[in-house]
Amino acid sequence: MPDVKTTFAFSVIEEKSVLHLLLNLQKKKLQAKLLHTCAYGIYKPLTKIFNRCISDGVFPQTFKYAKVIPIFKSGDKTECTNYSPVSILSSLSKILEKLLHDQLMSIF
């Protein structure tokens, strides 16, 4: 019978991974442009924050906020049911989620 690992723990996030994601953000939004511009100055403290989130098992409350924008589908524009909500998340939350997603996918 194959050896099955029964526990999982997130690994420490490396600074180079955070820097890579900061430098490769799509610069369509002001927040992403700012993070990209400041990447070399913020990647080390940001890595410490992300690793602290992992060690404490806490996803920061501010990362959970989203701006919800209604997108028109079709039909009568005065009908609320003809719109779909789209959530715009913080770029920092997307970076942390990407780092955690990559670790999870490596075991599947």
N, C-alpha and C positions, 0 to 999 in steps of 0.2 A: 504494500500500500504506500502511495507517495506521502512524503513528509509535508503536512499541511501546517502552515503558520497560523496560529490562532489569535495572535495579537497584532495590532498595528499601532505605530506611533509615527507622527510626522517627524521628518528629519529637520535639522537646522537649515534654514535658508541661507544660501551663500550670497555675499555682496554682489558678485558678478552677475547672478541671476536677476537681482533687482535692477541693477544698472542696465542690463540688456533690455529688460521690459520697459524701463523708463525711456531709453533711447529709441525704442521701436513703437512708441505710442502713436496712434493715428492722430495727427495734429489738426484735426478738424475743429476741435473745441478749444476755447481759451484755456481751460484747466489743463488739458493735455499739452498744449503748447508751453505753458508755464512749467509744468513738471519736466518736460523734455529739456527746456532751456536750463533749468536748475539741476539737472540729473546728477552731475558730478559733485555738486555741493550737498545733495540730500540723500544719495543712495545709501551711505553708511548709517546715518541715524534711522532712516526708513527701514533698513534691514534689521536693526536692533528692535524697532517697534514691532515689525512683523514676527520676529522670533519670540518676542515677549508675548504677543497674542497667542502664539502656538503653545508656549510653555504654560501660560495661564489658562489656556483653553477658552479664550474669550475673543469673539469677533466684535470689534469696537462699535458701539452704538451709532456713532456718527457715520460709519460706513454702511449702515442699514437704511439710511434715508435715500429716497429717490424722488426725482422730479417726474411727475406723471403728466404726459402730454396726450391729449386725444387726437387720434389720427382718423381722418374721414375714410370710410370704406366705400360706400355707394348709397344711392337713394336720396331721400329728402335730408338736406343739411340741417333742418330744424329738429330732427328726431335724434335723441341721444343714443338710441340703439344702433344707429348707423356709424358709430365711432368705436374704435378699438383703443384701449389704453396702452401706452408704451411707457415703460419706466426707464428713466435716464439715471444711471448709477454713477457714483463717484469713480474717477479714474484710479484712485488709491485702492478702493474696494475691489475693482476689477483686477488690479495687479496682484493683490493678496489672494483672491480667488483663483487666479491663473496658476500661481505658485503652488497652492494646495491641490488644485485639480491635477497638475502634472505629477505630484507625488502619489496621489490616489490612483491615477491611471497606470502608473508604473507597476502596481501590484496586480492589476486586473489583466 
